[in-house]
Amino acid sequence: MDSNITKKTMILFNPMPVKHQVEILNKKTTSLQVPLVNVPLSLLALARMVRDDLNIIIINAVVESNYKEKILQGL
């Protein structure tokens, strides 16, 4: 890809886990009890496929307190 061409930006978002309506007996294994601070592999796989054509920003709501502002600003 030509370095003089500006690439478009794609924002990938990992939302906060939601509460389950059905009670889970072993609550130590739910994402609410053990929040995932790593980026999900699905987002990393998507980013890998398009990284040559797009600038990729991954926003993880689990660890980013101001994720709404980051999404709106595209940062």
Steps between C-alpha positions, in 0.01 A plus 500: 500500500627850413611686815364829355143372516318565828328188630148510644452404864292212631397488866442155651312497831490245782194580718453441870355160591127499563319340792353164414126454555554132575680426826835331451587259779877530472527879509880495522518423130277782372649805337329710767707332770823482301498788253707447190755778476657359187363586160284217364670289237214568257586873493870425460421265210291769326771759555762268354298448181464871418806659662673561167204698366367672814626657820353290779398627844379246755303639795440267793217622727611261773818700563428839339302723736441765231420262213192701390706812444769305315243350265339836428838663438629210297811480713 
